[in-house]
């Protein structure tokens, strides 16, 4: 396994773990609300709604890695 695949696998596992913990935390908050449908959004989420979303994080990290991979191969073989 190449170093690129190892790093990518570790990042994917990290995002998956973070997503799982975050999902369980949100599910716990839903149980505590006990039927209150219209509650306030936490201030942390209001300040950073996109950073707290694991889907956006994975798209951002994946895009950065793909771009770095393309630049690396371009520099290596086109020079």
C-alpha positions in Angstrom: 0.0 0.0 0.0 1.4 3.4 -1.0 1.8 6.2 1.5 -0.9 8.2 -0.3 -3.4 5.4 0.2 -2.4 5.0 3.8 -2.9 8.7 4.5 -6.2 8.8 2.6 -7.4 5.7 4.6 -6.5 7.3 7.9 -8.3 10.5 7.0 -11.4 8.6 5.9 -11.3 6.6 9.2 -11.0 9.8 11.2 -13.9 11.5 9.4 -16.0 8.4 9.8 -15.2 8.2 13.5 -16.0 11.9 14.0 -19.2 11.5 12.1 -20.3 8.5 14.2 -19.5 10.3 17.5 -21.3 13.5 16.3 -24.3 11.5 15.2 -24.6 9.8 18.6 -24.2 13.2 20.3 -27.0 14.7 18.2 -29.2 11.6 18.8 -28.7 12.0 22.6 -29.8 15.7 22.4 -32.9 14.7 20.5 -33.9 12.3 23.3 -33.4 15.0 25.8 -35.7 17.4 24.0 -38.8 15.1 24.5 -41.0 16.4 21.8 -39.9 20.0 21.5 -39.7 20.5 17.8 -38.8 24.2 17.5 -35.7 24.7 19.6 -32.9 27.2 19.3 -29.9 26.3 17.2 -26.7 26.1 19.3 -24.4 29.2 18.9 -21.4 27.0 17.8 -23.4 25.7 14.9 -24.7 29.1 14.0 -21.2 30.5 13.9 -19.8 27.6 11.8 -22.6 25.7 10.0 -20.4 24.2 7.3 -17.4 23.3 9.4 -19.6 21.2 11.7 -20.9 19.1 8.8 -18.8 15.9 8.1 -20.0 15.7 4.5 -18.6 19.1 3.7 -15.4 18.2 5.6 -14.9 15.0 3.6 -15.5 16.8 0.3 -13.1 19.6 1.2 -10.3 17.2 2.3 -10.8 14.9 -0.7 -10.7 17.8 -3.1 -7.5 19.1 -1.5 -5.8 15.7 -1.7 -6.8 15.1 -5.3 -5.5 18.5 -6.2 -2.2 17.9 -4.5 -2.0 14.5 -6.1 -2.5 16.0 -9.6 0.0 18.8 -9.0 2.6 16.3 -7.8 2.2 14.0 -10.8 2.2 17.1 -13.1 5.4 18.4 -11.7 7.0 14.9 -11.6 6.2 13.8 -15.2 5.9 17.0 -17.1 9.1 18.6 -16.0 
